[in-house]
């Protein structure tokens, strides 16, 4: 199975250029980190400036599945925060799976995997991963951003790659019960489903060096010191 990005060298070059420009442009106005619907908007701009045609957008609807449909494929946008400064580990929240598993009906892993695969109506995960400046008064400390594009069939994000087991916990009477599902750990990555959180699927991702070289499209660091606001911008273009 092909897990490559199938994107031209020229397109990736454009992605790199416009990702860096969009991140810098955003932080010329905004202090808040890039995440959620902001990332979808920025991702759309990058695609357009890189020569791609946008067919549809979810416009921050938070519905499961594809967020951007384009001439080069469909993208599911995710924003994540690195858990450490190695820029390797983060978690992705994904589908709520109450239709196939819950505390009252734990379900079976065959049906659960089938449901996850059925909802993947996109070719790529488009992830902006950040490591935030923890000391905003230090102007020399910058926010770090990576743009990661992962094929949706890659083993790292494929539930069939893992071995699934029931997660056992305690109820109010101190009785062992199933509270979710969890997988084994493969090269630092794993998945889990927590019934108490609407049976939401979580992906814990660990990026090794080879993965970073293949799938991190662009990296940039920027100071969070806005020099513009919306009123000044309006005055300039009045």
C-alpha positions as CSV (number, residue, x, y, z in Angstrom):
1,X,0.0,0.0,0.0
2,X,1.3,3.4,-0.9
3,X,1.9,5.7,2.1
4,X,3.7,8.4,0.2
5,X,2.3,11.9,-0.1
6,X,2.1,11.8,-3.9
7,X,2.8,15.6,-4.0
8,X,5.2,17.2,-6.5
9,X,8.4,18.7,-5.3
10,X,7.3,22.1,-6.7
11,X,4.1,21.9,-4.7
12,X,5.9,21.1,-1.5
13,X,8.3,23.9,-2.1
14,X,5.3,26.3,-2.4
15,X,3.7,24.8,0.7
16,X,6.9,25.6,2.6
17,X,7.1,29.2,1.4
18,X,3.4,30.0,2.1
19,X,3.2,28.2,5.4
20,X,6.0,30.3,6.8
21,X,4.5,33.5,5.4
22,X,1.0,32.7,6.8
23,X,2.3,31.9,10.2
24,X,4.3,35.1,10.3
25,X,1.5,37.2,8.9
26,X,-1.0,35.8,11.5
27,X,1.3,36.7,14.4
28,X,1.9,40.2,13.1
29,X,-1.7,40.7,14.4
30,X,-2.5,37.9,16.8
31,X,-1.0,36.7,20.1
32,X,-3.0,33.6,20.4
33,X,-1.5,30.4,18.9
34,X,-2.7,29.0,15.7
35,X,-5.2,26.2,16.3
36,X,-8.6,24.7,15.4
37,X,-10.7,26.8,12.8
38,X,-7.8,29.3,12.4
39,X,-5.6,26.5,11.1
40,X,-8.3,25.5,8.6
41,X,-8.4,29.1,7.3
42,X,-4.6,29.3,7.1
43,X,-4.4,25.9,5.5
44,X,-6.9,27.0,2.8
45,X,-4.8,30.1,2.0
46,X,-1.7,28.1,1.7
47,X,-3.3,25.7,-0.8
48,X,-4.8,28.6,-2.9
49,X,-1.5,30.5,-3.1
50,X,0.3,27.2,-4.0
51,X,-2.0,26.8,-7.0
52,X,-4.6,24.4,-5.7
53,X,-8.3,24.7,-6.3
54,X,-10.5,24.6,-3.2
55,X,-13.8,22.7,-3.8
56,X,-15.3,23.0,-0.4
57,X,-14.6,23.9,3.3
58,X,-16.2,22.9,6.6
59,X,-15.7,26.4,7.9
60,X,-14.9,25.2,11.5
61,X,-18.1,23.1,11.7
62,X,-16.3,20.4,13.8
63,X,-18.1,17.7,11.9
64,X,-16.1,14.4,11.6
65,X,-14.1,13.7,8.5
66,X,-12.9,16.0,5.7
67,X,-12.4,19.7,6.5
68,X,-11.0,20.9,3.1
69,X,-11.8,19.4,-0.2
70,X,-9.2,20.4,-2.9
71,X,-7.9,19.5,-6.3
72,X,-5.1,17.5,-4.7
73,X,-7.4,15.6,-2.3
74,X,-9.3,16.0,0.9
75,X,-7.7,17.1,4.2
76,X,-8.7,16.6,7.8
77,X,-7.3,19.5,9.8
78,X,-5.9,19.0,13.2
79,X,-4.1,21.4,15.6
80,X,-2.0,19.8,18.3
81,X,0.5,20.9,21.0
82,X,3.9,19.2,21.4
83,X,4.1,17.7,24.9
84,X,7.9,18.3,25.1
85,X,10.6,20.3,23.3
86,X,11.8,17.4,21.2
87,X,9.0,18.3,18.9
88,X,8.1,14.6,18.6
89,X,5.1,13.8,20.8
90,X,1.5,14.9,20.6
91,X,-2.1,13.7,20.9
92,X,-4.9,13.9,18.3
93,X,-8.6,13.8,19.3
94,X,-10.7,12.1,16.7
95,X,-14.1,10.5,16.3
96,X,-16.7,9.9,18.9
97,X,-17.7,6.3,18.6
98,X,-20.8,5.9,20.8
99,X,-22.6,4.2,17.9
100,X,-20.3,1.1,18.2
101,X,-19.0,1.2,21.8
102,X,-19.9,2.6,25.2
103,X,-20.0,1.8,28.9
104,X,-23.3,0.0,28.5
105,X,-22.2,-1.8,25.3
106,X,-18.4,-2.1,24.9
107,X,-18.8,-3.5,21.4
108,X,-16.1,-5.5,19.6
109,X,-12.9,-4.3,18.0
110,X,-13.8,-5.5,14.5
111,X,-16.8,-3.3,14.3
112,X,-15.0,-0.4,16.0
113,X,-12.2,-0.5,13.4
114,X,-14.7,-0.8,10.6
115,X,-16.5,2.3,11.9
116,X,-13.3,4.3,12.1
117,X,-12.3,3.3,8.6
118,X,-15.7,4.2,7.3
119,X,-15.4,7.8,8.5
120,X,-12.1,8.4,6.8
121,X,-13.4,10.4,3.8
122,X,-10.1,12.2,3.3
123,X,-6.7,11.4,1.9
124,X,-4.5,13.4,4.3
125,X,-4.3,14.5,7.9
126,X,-3.1,18.1,7.8
127,X,-1.7,18.9,11.2
128,X,-0.2,22.1,12.7
129,X,1.9,21.1,15.7
130,X,3.1,23.9,18.0
131,X,5.5,24.3,20.9
132,X,4.5,27.5,22.7
133,X,6.7,30.2,24.2
134,X,6.3,29.7,27.9
135,X,7.8,33.1,28.7
136,X,6.2,35.8,26.6
137,X,8.4,38.5,28.2
138,X,11.5,36.9,26.7
139,X,11.5,38.3,23.2
140,X,14.2,35.8,22.2
141,X,12.0,32.8,22.9
142,X,9.9,31.9,19.8
143,X,6.9,29.8,19.2
144,X,7.7,26.7,17.1
145,X,5.3,25.4,14.4
146,X,5.5,22.3,12.2
147,X,3.1,21.5,9.4
148,X,2.7,17.7,9.1
149,X,0.8,16.0,6.3
150,X,0.2,12.3,7.0
151,X,-1.6,10.0,4.5
152,X,-4.8,8.7,6.1
153,X,-3.8,5.1,5.3
154,X,-0.4,5.4,7.1
155,X,0.2,2.6,9.7
156,X,0.8,5.2,12.4
157,X,-2.9,6.4,12.1
158,X,-4.4,3.1,11.1
159,X,-6.3,1.3,13.9
160,X,-5.6,-2.0,12.2
161,X,-1.9,-1.6,12.8
162,X,-2.3,-2.0,16.5
163,X,-3.4,-4.8,18.9
164,X,-6.5,-3.7,20.9
165,X,-7.4,-4.7,24.5
166,X,-10.2,-3.7,26.9
167,X,-9.2,-0.9,29.4
168,X,-10.3,-2.1,32.8
169,X,-11.2,0.4,35.6
170,X,-13.3,0.6,38.8
171,X,-16.9,1.7,39.2
172,X,-18.4,3.2,42.4
173,X,-18.6,-0.2,44.1
174,X,-14.9,-0.9,43.4
175,X,-15.8,-3.5,40.8
176,X,-13.7,-4.0,37.7
177,X,-15.4,-2.9,34.6
178,X,-14.5,-2.0,31.1
179,X,-14.0,1.7,30.7
180,X,-12.7,1.8,27.1
181,X,-10.2,0.3,24.7
182,X,-6.5,0.7,24.3
183,X,-3.7,-0.5,22.0
184,X,-0.2,-1.7,22.3
185,X,2.6,0.9,21.8
186,X,4.4,0.8,18.4
187,X,7.5,3.0,18.2
188,X,6.1,5.2,20.9
189,X,2.6,5.6,19.3
190,X,-0.7,4.2,20.4
191,X,-4.5,4.7,20.4
192,X,-7.3,4.6,23.0
193,X,-11.0,5.0,23.3
194,X,-12.5,6.4,26.6
195,X,-16.2,5.6,27.2
196,X,-16.5,8.5,29.8
197,X,-15.5,10.9,27.1
198,X,-18.3,10.0,24.6
199,X,-16.2,7.1,23.5
200,X,-13.8,9.4,21.7
201,X,-10.8,8.0,19.8
202,X,-7.4,9.5,20.8
203,X,-4.2,9.0,18.9
204,X,-0.9,9.4,20.8
205,X,1.8,10.1,18.2
206,X,5.5,9.8,18.5
207,X,7.5,11.0,15.4
208,X,10.8,9.4,14.8
209,X,13.5,10.9,12.6
210,X,12.6,9.1,9.4
211,X,8.9,10.1,9.8
212,X,9.9,13.7,10.3
213,X,12.0,13.8,7.2
214,X,9.1,12.4,5.1
215,X,6.0,14.1,6.5
216,X,7.0,17.4,8.1
217,X,6.4,19.7,5.2
218,X,7.5,23.0,6.8
219,X,8.9,24.3,10.1
220,X,9.0,27.9,11.3
221,X,9.6,29.8,14.4
222,X,8.2,33.2,15.2
223,X,8.1,35.8,17.9
224,X,4.6,36.6,19.3
225,X,4.8,40.4,19.3
226,X,2.0,41.8,17.2
227,X,2.8,45.1,15.5
228,X,-0.7,45.6,14.0
229,X,-4.3,45.3,15.1
230,X,-7.6,45.2,13.1
231,X,-8.3,48.9,13.5
232,X,-4.9,49.9,12.2
233,X,-5.3,47.5,9.4
234,X,-8.7,48.9,8.5
235,X,-7.2,52.4,8.5
236,X,-4.4,51.4,6.2
237,X,-6.9,50.1,3.6
238,X,-9.6,52.7,4.2
